Amino acid sequence: MVRQNSRLLVVCGPSGSGKSTLLRKLFDEYPDKFGFSVSHTTRSPRRFEVDGQHYHFNTKDQMQAAIDRGEFLEHAIFSNNMYGTSLKAVQDVQKSGKICVLDIDMQGVIQIKKVANLKPVGVFVKPPSIGELEIRLRRRNSESEDNLRARLNVAQQEINYG
Ligand SMILES: Nc1ncnc2c1ncn2[C@@H]1O[C@H](COP(=O)(O)OP(=O)(O)OP(=O)(O)O)[C@@H](O)[C@H]1O
């Protein structure tokens, strides 16, 4: 079970909005207060990403099997890849006594909000504009053109939701 009265901080916002940068600063500044819930994903690791630290990198079959076994608190398809938060990821942080921080998309937030008694605190990171988001994503140079377009489409929906 995920502890119900432990604090959970859910950070959401479009890809490229700066969530990861903000979270890095938060963890650097308050290493004893906040712990990151390491998500699972089927997307390929980027340069410098470490398995088990930034994400647990899995195949689609592995991840689907774990979802079917009921091991996930929420899961989502984002830009043709699966992402999800395992119960274990949250429990590991809770065991350390820290506030558990989730960096998830809108689909994940909707599911987390439905988990009874979890009462997460939500933060939405809004980019200045879609145009600025496009500039940032291009500068980051981490996506193919198709992927970048897909991310910008989802971004508009997330901005409307946030
Ligand atoms: N467990 C999860 N459930 C749902 N969405 C998730 C989960 N883990 C990550 N995501 C979301 O998937 C999206 C893509 O993440 P990814 O790491 O591929 O791209 P990113 O652009 O580096 O993300 P970020 O905006 O955090 O820098 C992000 O919006 C992220 O918050």
The ligand as a Gaussian input file, in Angstrom:
#p B3LYP/6-31G(d) Opt

LIG

0 1
 N        4.983000       8.057000     -14.648000
 C        4.582000       8.936000     -15.534000
 N        3.280000       9.021000     -15.843000
 C        2.831000       9.927000     -16.714000
 N        3.620000      10.803000     -17.340000
 C        4.926000      10.754000     -17.074000
 C        5.483000       9.820000     -16.176000
 N        6.826000      10.008000     -16.116000
 C        7.092000      11.033000     -16.928000
 N        5.968000      11.487000     -17.515000
 C        5.804000      12.633000     -18.422000
 O        6.094000      12.255000     -19.740000
 C        6.481000      13.418000     -20.457000
 C        7.708000      13.106000     -21.282000
 O        8.792000      12.874000     -20.440000
 P       10.245000      12.828000     -21.057000
 O       11.222000      12.582000     -19.945000
 O       10.238000      11.862000     -22.196000
 O       10.391000      14.256000     -21.694000
 P       10.901000      15.638000     -21.099000
 O       10.559000      16.617000     -22.123000
 O       12.344000      15.496000     -20.727000
 O       10.079000      15.872000     -19.801000
 P       10.288000      17.096000     -18.825000
 O        9.266000      18.087000     -19.208000
 O       10.052000      16.466000     -17.485000
 O       11.681000      17.623000     -19.007000
 C        6.722000      14.519000     -19.429000
 O        5.635000      15.416000     -19.469000
 C        6.753000      13.772000     -18.113000
 O        6.266000      14.553000     -17.047000

